[in-house]
Amino acid sequence: MIVAENKKYTKAVDERYRVPEKKGGGLIKFEVWELYGKMVKYSMAYINKSIFAKDNGRVLGYDNTHNYHHRHYFGEIYVVDDFVNYAELVKRFRDDLKEFLL
């Protein structure tokens, strides 16, 4: 549970998937936090330190940690100004992963 500004966020999704070395290796993570049953924070990331050692190995990711939707790509941050909803962003993330997974 995360507490921010006297509000208790509940972690609703905490999924981790190891990618086999023969498929490219690394780790895929999905996390979602809710407040009163509504999603308030999310993070999804592909982590592979053998591809990219900086940014804790985050090769690719999407989150809204800094109060705006953004994409991480090899240490660079890009605003996601066409955000529709979380489900659409998960689809985009999965499509982006195809670049890295064999």
C-alpha atoms as one frame of an Amber mdcrd trajectory, in Angstrom:
protein
   0.000   0.000   0.000   1.274   3.490  -0.878   0.298   6.501   1.185   0.348
   9.884  -0.562  -1.149  13.074   0.799  -2.994  11.092   3.511  -4.584   8.865
   0.861  -3.995   5.123   0.801  -3.386   3.678  -2.639  -3.938  -0.057  -2.964
  -1.795  -2.043  -5.377  -4.356  -3.796  -7.575  -1.961  -5.301 -10.136   1.550
  -6.564  -9.463   2.627  -8.878 -12.283   6.126  -9.906 -13.287   7.065 -12.124
 -16.203  10.565 -13.451 -16.816  11.444 -13.519 -20.493  13.434 -16.652 -21.397
  16.956 -15.958 -22.658  16.149 -17.592 -25.995  13.348 -14.996 -26.419  15.598
 -12.036 -25.516  15.768 -12.253 -21.722  14.766  -9.670 -19.163  11.672  -8.962
 -17.113   8.262  -7.500 -17.956   6.407  -5.744 -15.120   2.874  -4.380 -14.769
   1.763  -2.425 -11.692  -1.479  -0.559 -11.014  -2.517   1.340  -7.895  -6.088
   2.270  -7.058  -7.789   4.725  -4.743 -11.373   3.871  -3.803 -11.508   1.327
  -6.639 -10.304   3.750  -9.337  -6.919   3.475 -11.039  -4.725   6.426 -10.088
  -1.232   5.223 -10.935   0.253   2.671 -13.321   3.596   1.460 -14.542   4.590
  -1.091 -17.151   8.177  -1.809 -18.084  10.517  -4.065 -19.973  13.743  -4.381
 -18.001  16.848  -5.942 -19.501  20.224  -4.784 -18.203  22.043  -6.707 -20.938
  20.436  -4.374 -23.502  20.464  -1.146 -21.471  22.242  -0.735 -18.133  21.043
   2.789 -17.275  17.630   3.671 -15.768  17.761   0.461 -13.675  17.743  -1.540
 -16.904  14.422  -0.146 -18.124  14.580  -0.478 -21.895  10.949   0.452 -22.466
   8.113   1.555 -20.243   4.982   3.595 -19.761   3.749   5.225 -16.565   2.053
   8.250 -15.065   4.288   8.552 -12.018   4.967  12.271 -12.423   1.287  13.154
 -12.928   1.421  12.834 -16.695   1.408   9.914 -19.120   4.836   9.238 -20.559
   6.974   6.654 -22.319  10.496   5.598 -21.373  12.728   4.394 -24.188  16.427
   3.750 -23.547  16.578   6.413 -20.830  14.704   9.080 -22.756  11.239  10.240
 -21.689   8.503  11.156 -24.158   5.099  12.623 -23.345   2.180  10.422 -24.382
  -0.138  13.185 -25.522  -2.579  10.855 -27.274  -3.467   8.818 -24.147  -6.902
   7.210 -24.501  -7.024   4.745 -21.623  -4.911   2.212 -19.767  -6.065  -0.758
 -21.886  -4.991   1.012 -25.101  -1.606   1.811 -23.545  -1.093  -1.843 -22.559
  -1.758  -2.796 -26.188   0.759  -0.182 -27.363   3.331  -1.466 -24.855   2.849
  -5.044 -26.043   3.247  -3.938 -29.662   6.430  -2.045 -28.724   7.820  -5.167
 -27.019   7.922  -6.968 -30.367  11.032  -4.913 -31.171  12.923  -6.675 -28.364
  11.443 -10.144 -27.995  12.612 -12.851 -30.386
